[in-house]
Amino acid sequence: MKKFLLIVLFCIFVLSCGGSGGGGGGNGNNDAEISGSTEFLKYTIANNRVTITGLTEKGKLESTLVLPSSIASCPVTNIGNNAFSFCYNLTGELVIPNSVISIGNNAFENCSGFTGDLIIPSSVTRIGNTAFFGCGFTGTLTIPNSVTSIGENAFGACDDFTGTLVLPNSITSIENYAFSGVGFTGTLTIPNSVTSIDYGAFCGSSGFSSLVISDGVTVIGDFAFSQCNGLSGTLLIPSSVTSIGSNAFYNCNFDTVMVTRTTPPSLGINAFDNCASLISIKVPPACGDIYKSAEGWSAHSGIISEY
């Protein structure tokens, strides 16, 4: 009897541990999460999908990061939160496999050794908060239309990016500091899918030379374009905009602001302060007096005129 019980207990032990080893073997219960590792990467598997969670001790000694599209015959669909954050030793180009759907919060935060282009594959729908903050990419950034969510500070302080930033026409908001302090140049176009440009979204990104805000944006948040002192020429604020936050365009270099809404949008304090080149704010016909007396706008009454 004792021998029989020992055999039963042994079988239960084997079944409960099956598939949890480093090789990532079969998992009888697809809902249960199992952990494992390859030579260089740590991961979990749940529902036959792989989340990369970090580097093994051996992986931490490597300078090149190779992300597979599958492990143990399961697709790699997620880069987990904090998976490679502060991995300063990683260098070269980062290639994200086209099996990945989600890039977690802080996934590559402060991986300052990365260089070259960053191409987000068309399988990705979500880029988490601070996902690439402080990375050292020296080339261009490609974000596909599959991406519907770009988190706070996602690309903040990536000041070595080059070329223009093309935002996908699939996002509805640009989160706080999402592209603050980035190195892009040329024209920045906010697509018409976006309704909200949040706090400090592009703050301190001085390389942009012109700004196009598409009709559809309703809110321009506090400090949204503050210190973007490369922005010049004419700023057209579409009629969809109902609110412009405090310091929204502080220290920009537009010479003309054209507002197309007949009812003045709410205007926060210092929205156009320190804009040394600003000489004219144009508003719709028969709306000059309304703007000149409106809260916030009245501080600029001397340069407000009808177009």
Summary of the structure (lengths in Angstrom):
residues: 307
radius of gyration: 25.2
end to end distance: 97.2
largest distance: 98.5
contacts: 1047
relative contact order: 0.06
helix: 10%
strand: 25%
